[in-house]
Amino acid sequence: MPLSAILPKLPTRVAEALLKYPSDDLLEIRLRADRPMTITTVSGNRPLGLSLTEREITETVERLCEGSLHAYSDTIRQGFIPLSNGCRAGVCGRLSGHEVIAISSIAIRIPRTVKGIGATLCRRLLAKPGQGMLLYSPPGEGKTTLLRDIASILSSPPYLMRVALIDSREELYRPDAFRHAIADVYTGYPKAMAMDLAIRTMSPQYLICDELGAEEAEQILMTQNAGVPLVASAHASSLSALLQRPAMQALRQAGVFSLYVGLRREGRGYYFDITEQPEDFL
């Protein structure tokens, strides 16, 4: 979803303020009830000098849900509203029982297709068939953008690999990035379920998914028995912090990932720290 499609869903005074910024610079729009509104650009967080009322937040949520909160109740409980074309809105607020009864913050990510940034990593990955790769960084450094490009490159000419793209939170897949790709896309499926279904029914040569958690570790270990390499991402400030987690230790010990790639972004540039089979953590 481009910025032009998001603006009509926002309060008019917010949309008018956003028009002052080049759309290519915007990474995120963050709305808060009775607190400062900010945007995130390539140069960092910026206050807009605006504050929204609770009513304005509620009305914005309704527009993001196309007027049907009930249809989005499951994903709202999981903290997000899927929009379209790789865009999502993160939400938080007041939870009562199993229901979110009031949303106080909305974070709308502006998805990007940056072609070619994963080319070097794809060549490294394909140099040894069968190896997996895990991308890690703190939130907001561009892991999803990089994963999207890797999936597109692997499944497009000249490689034409059968890629199962697991887009559980509906932010990995964008039609413009996969126009010439032969990727098969699992949209909205829980990751573990999608991995199992892909292996059973779609014979993928690569599995690609975003934001691994402990709950996926068991299913990932099963994928290794099927011989399907995995390219995935995880939140971590460093490789040592990543590998201290029990689930990641289990995946490392099983040899799921041969390559660990730390990612950092400076302005419009992406930089990689590649570690191959980190023996220091055995």
N, C-alpha and C positions, 0 to 999 in steps of 0.2 A: 504494500500500500504506500504510494508516494505521499509526500507531505501535502500536496494539493488535495488529496482525498481525506486526509486527517483533519485539516483546518475546519471544514464545515461541521465537524462533530464537537468542536471546542466552543466555549463562550466567545462571542464576537470580539470582545476586548482582548482576549488572549490571541485569537487568530490575527488580529491587526498588529499586535506587538511582535508576533513571530515573523510577519512579512518583512520586518526590518533586517532580518538575518539571511544570509545566503543559505539556501536549502542544502547545499553540499556540505556546509559546516555543521549542521545539526545532527547530533547523535541520539539525543533523548530529550523529551519534554516531560517535566515533572510538576504535577498539579497537587496542591495541598489545601485542605480546608482550614481557613483562618490562619494560614502560615505562608511564608514566602514561596512563590512559584519560581522555579529555576529551569534553565536549559543546560544541557551538556553539549559542548562543541568540541572540535578537535583540540582546542586550547584549554579546556577545563570547564568547570561549573560556573554558571553566571546567573545571578538573580535578575528577574525581569521587572522588579518593582511592583509586582501584582500579588494580590491575595484573593482567593476565591472563597465564597461562602459554602456552607455545607449543601445548600440547595443547588448551587452551581455544580458542585462535584457530583451530586446525585443525578442531575440532568445530563451531565457529560457521560456518566456511566450508562445511563439509559440509551443515549445515542450510540455509544460504542457497542452496545448490545442489540442495536437495531430495534429498540423498543420492546425487547423480550428478555427481561432479566432471568426468567425461569429457564429459558433455553440455555443460558450460560451459567447456571447455578453450580454445576459440577466443577467447571474450570475456575470460577470465582473462589470456591472453597480451596482450590489449589494455588490461588494467588495470582491468577492471570485471566485476561480476556483475549482470546485469539481474534485477530482482525482478518487480514488477508494479505497474500503476497509476502509472507515471511515476517509480518509485523504483529506485535503483540503489545498489550498493555498490562503491566504488572499492577496489582492492587493490594492495598492493605487497609485495615480498619478494625472494627469491633466484631469479635466472634462470640456467639452465644450458642452453646451446644455445638451443633455441626453446621450452623448457618451463619454466614456473614450478614450482620444486621445493619452495618453502617460502614461505608468506605470513606476513608479520610485522605488517602493519597493515591494518585494514579501516575505511573511511570510509563510513558509511551516510547518504546524504542523505535528509532527510524532505521529500518534494515538497509544494508548496503550490499551491493554486488561489486566486489573489487576483483576484477579478472586477473588471473596470473600470479597472485601472491602465493599460491600453494604449489606452483610448478616445481620448484626445487625439492620440496618435500615429497611430491609424487614420484619424482625420479629416484630419490633416495629409497622410498618405499618399494618401488618396483624392481630395484636393483637386486633384491633378495626376495623372490616370491614367497608369500606365506607369512611375512612378518607383519605385526600390528604396530600401531602408533598411537600414543596418548599425548594430546596437547594439554598444557596446564598454564594457568595464569590466574591472577585475581579477577573478579568480575569486571566486565567493561573494557577488556583489553583487545577484543576482536576475535575471540575463539570461534564464535558462530560464523562470522564472516569468512574466516579461514577454512573452517570445516566445509562450508558451502562450496567454496572454490575447489577444495580437494575433491569433493564428491563429483562436482561438475567435470573437472579435468579427467578423473579416472574413468568416468562413464561416457565421455565424448571422444570423437576421433582425435588422435590416432589410436588411443588405448582401447576404447570401447569395452571396458570391463563391466560385468553385471554387478551393479551396486544396489544394495538394499539400503535406502535412506530412511532412517527411523526418526520421524519428526514429531515427537510426542507433544511438544508445546507449540507446534505450528509456527515455527520461526526459521527453520532451516531451508525449507523448499521455497524457491521463488521461480516462477515460470521463465523469467528472462535469463536466469542463470543455467537453466537446463533445457534450453530450446533444442539443442542437438545431442542431448544425452540419452542414454538407455537405462537410466536409473529407475528403479521401482520404489515408489514412495509410500511409506506407512504414516499416515497423518492422524494424530490424536491417539494412537495406540500406546498403551503402557510399554516401556522399553523391553522388559523381559518377554512379554507376550509377542511383541513384534519380532524380536530375535528368533524366538521359537518358530513362529509362523513362516518367517522368511526362509529359514533353513529347511523346514519341512516341505515348503511348496514352491519356492522361487529360485532355488539353487544359486544363491548369490556367490560372487567371487570376493566381494568385500561387504562388510557391514559397517555402516557409518551412523553414529548417533552423538548427541550432545549431552553434556552435564551428567556424567556417571555418578551414581550414588551407591551406597552399600547394598541396597536392595537388589541391584542388578548383578552383583558379583557372581552369584551362583549360576545364573543363566549364562553369563559370559563364559564361565568355565566350561559349560556344556558346549558352547559354540566352538571351543578349541578342539573338543573331541570330534567335531564335524569337519575340522580343518578350514574354517572360514575366518580369515583375519579380520580384526576389528580396528577401525580408526575412530577414536572418540576423544572427548574432552572432559576436563574436571577442573573445579576451582581449587587453586592452591597458590600460595605465595612463593613457594620454592619446591624443588624436587625433594629435598629432605622432609619438608612438611607434608608433601603428598604421600610419600612412602612410609610415613609413620602411621597412617591409617590402616587398621587391620584388613579391611577389604582390599586396599591397594597392595598390601603386602602379599595377600593371597594371590592376587592377579600377577604380581611380579614373580612370585615363586613358581607359578604355573607357566611362566614364559609367554603370557598373553601379549605383552607389548615388548618389541625389540627396540623401539625408538621412543624416547621421551623428549618432547619438544616444549621448552619454556617459551612463552610468547610475551613480548612487550611491544607497546605501540608508542611512538613518539611523533606527534603531529599526524601526518598522513603516512608515515613509514612503519613497517612491520619488521621486527627483528626476532631471530630465533636462537635459542640455546639448546643444541641437540646433544643428548646423551644416549649412547647405545649400550643396552644391557648394563645398567648401573650396578656393577659388582660391589661397590663400596657399601651397599645396603643389604648385602646377602647375610 
